[in-house]
Each structure stands twice: as C-alpha cells, then as structure tokens.
C-alpha cells in the first residue's frame, strides 16, 4: 500500500496528473483501511498545508478520515483550521461523516480540542460538536 501512497503524493504534486485517476487512487487507499499508513498520511497532510496545497489537503484529509476515524479528528481539525482560500467543502464533509460515524468516540476526542491554545482549532472543534446526535 505504501507504493500506492507514494504514487498518490506524486500525482498530487503533478499539475498535469489526471484528476479522476488521482481521486480513484485516493479512494482505493482509503478503502484499504491500512492503519500503518496513518503516520505517513499525517506527514503528507502537514506537507500539503506547508505548501498551501488545498487540493492535496482535501484528498489526503479524506483518506486520513477514512482510515483513522475519530482518532484522526485532531489532525483533520488542525488541517481545516488553516485558511488556504478554498471552501473546504470536501474536508468539512469528511469531518462531519467521521463525527457521525462514532459519536461517543468523537465527543471524547473533540472535547479537549475545544480548549486548544489555537483558537481556530478550538472553533473548528466547537463546530464539529454540533454534528453529534442530540439524543
């Protein structure tokens, strides 16, 4: 699977890469559920943020969400808190889907993030909490 992740990062760096092929590859990696990829995905997401690559943030965030579930919420919210000038629709949808997929775990993970020193992260955590079921 690492070879697929390497290929994905190459495609995300290539302005001429086929968008549909890139998305299909990201979906394939996400569907693998390979938790061993989480540290590398996090590193690549951090690199995308440093390079202000909103497209890579969206795709890598989706893969991270699919594989990491609620435990990926801190990384996803930190990535979402960075303003890259895009609408973040896909990333926001991924966050909401993760929160709704496991409300109990999501509540546990999100609670401390509402007190984060980075106000943007704290605000994103408050936003994400709104998608928990109200029972």
C-alpha positions as CSV (number, residue, x, y, z in Angstrom):
1,X,0.0,0.0,0.0
2,X,2.9,2.3,0.6
3,X,3.7,2.3,-3.1
4,X,0.2,3.5,-3.8
5,X,0.6,6.3,-1.3
6,X,3.9,7.3,-2.9
7,X,2.1,7.3,-6.3
8,X,-0.7,9.4,-4.8
9,X,1.7,12.0,-3.4
10,X,3.4,12.2,-6.8
11,X,0.1,12.7,-8.5
12,X,-0.8,15.5,-6.0
13,X,2.5,17.2,-6.8
14,X,1.9,16.9,-10.6
15,X,-0.2,19.7,-12.0
16,X,-0.8,17.6,-15.1
17,X,-2.0,14.4,-13.3
18,X,-5.4,13.2,-14.2
19,X,-7.9,14.3,-11.6
20,X,-10.2,11.3,-11.8
21,X,-7.3,8.9,-11.6
22,X,-5.9,10.8,-8.6
23,X,-9.3,10.6,-6.8
24,X,-9.7,6.9,-7.7
25,X,-6.3,6.2,-6.2
26,X,-7.1,8.2,-3.0
27,X,-10.4,6.2,-2.7
28,X,-8.5,2.9,-3.2
29,X,-6.1,3.8,-0.4
30,X,-8.9,4.9,1.9
31,X,-10.8,1.7,1.2
32,X,-7.7,-0.4,2.3
33,X,-8.2,0.7,5.9
34,X,-4.4,0.3,6.3
35,X,-3.7,1.9,9.7
36,X,0.0,1.6,9.1
37,X,-0.3,4.4,6.6
38,X,-1.6,6.9,9.2
39,X,1.8,8.4,10.2
40,X,2.7,8.9,6.5
41,X,-0.7,10.4,5.7
42,X,-0.3,12.8,8.6
43,X,3.2,13.8,7.3
44,X,1.9,14.3,3.8
45,X,-1.1,16.3,5.1
46,X,1.3,18.5,7.0
47,X,3.4,19.0,3.9
48,X,0.3,19.9,1.9
49,X,-0.5,22.6,4.4
50,X,3.1,23.9,4.4
51,X,2.9,24.1,0.6
52,X,-0.6,25.7,0.8
53,X,-2.0,22.9,-1.4
54,X,-5.7,22.9,-0.8
55,X,-6.4,20.1,-3.3
56,X,-3.9,17.8,-1.6
57,X,-5.3,18.8,1.8
58,X,-8.8,17.7,0.7
59,X,-7.7,14.4,-0.8
60,X,-5.3,13.4,2.0
61,X,-7.8,14.5,4.6
62,X,-10.4,12.2,3.1
63,X,-8.0,9.3,3.2
64,X,-6.9,10.1,6.7
65,X,-10.6,10.4,7.8
66,X,-11.5,7.0,6.2
67,X,-8.6,5.2,7.8
68,X,-8.2,7.0,11.1
69,X,-11.8,7.6,12.0
70,X,-12.5,9.7,15.1
71,X,-8.9,9.4,16.2
72,X,-7.9,11.4,13.1
73,X,-10.2,14.4,14.1
74,X,-7.3,16.4,15.8
75,X,-5.3,16.2,12.6
76,X,-8.3,17.0,10.4
77,X,-9.4,19.9,12.5
78,X,-5.9,21.3,12.6
79,X,-5.7,21.0,8.8
80,X,-9.2,22.6,8.5
81,X,-8.2,25.5,10.7
82,X,-5.6,26.6,8.1
83,X,-7.0,29.2,5.7
84,X,-5.9,28.2,2.2
85,X,-8.6,30.3,0.5
86,X,-10.7,27.3,-0.5
87,X,-14.2,26.4,0.6
88,X,-13.2,23.1,2.3
89,X,-16.5,21.5,1.3
90,X,-15.0,18.0,0.9
91,X,-12.9,18.3,4.1
92,X,-15.9,19.6,6.1
93,X,-18.0,16.7,4.8
94,X,-15.3,14.2,5.9
95,X,-15.2,15.7,9.4
96,X,-18.9,15.6,9.7
97,X,-19.0,12.0,8.5
98,X,-16.4,10.9,11.0
99,X,-18.2,12.6,13.8
100,X,-21.5,11.0,12.9
101,X,-19.9,7.5,12.4
102,X,-18.9,7.2,16.0
103,X,-20.5,9.9,18.2
104,X,-19.2,8.6,21.5
105,X,-15.6,8.5,20.5
106,X,-15.9,11.7,18.5
107,X,-17.2,13.5,21.6
108,X,-14.3,12.2,23.6
109,X,-11.8,13.4,21.0
110,X,-13.4,16.7,20.3
111,X,-14.0,17.8,23.9
112,X,-10.4,18.7,24.7
113,X,-9.9,20.3,21.3
114,X,-12.5,23.0,22.3
115,X,-9.9,24.2,24.8
116,X,-7.0,24.2,22.3
117,X,-4.5,27.1,22.5
118,X,-5.1,27.7,18.8
119,X,-8.4,29.5,18.7
120,X,-9.0,28.4,15.1
121,X,-8.7,24.7,16.2
122,X,-11.0,25.3,19.2
123,X,-13.6,26.9,17.0
124,X,-13.4,24.0,14.5
125,X,-13.9,21.6,17.4
126,X,-17.0,23.5,18.6
127,X,-18.3,23.5,15.0
128,X,-17.8,19.7,14.7
129,X,-19.5,19.0,18.0
130,X,-22.7,20.5,16.5
131,X,-23.0,17.4,14.3
132,X,-23.2,15.0,17.2
133,X,-26.7,13.5,17.7
134,X,-28.7,15.3,20.4
135,X,-30.4,12.1,21.7
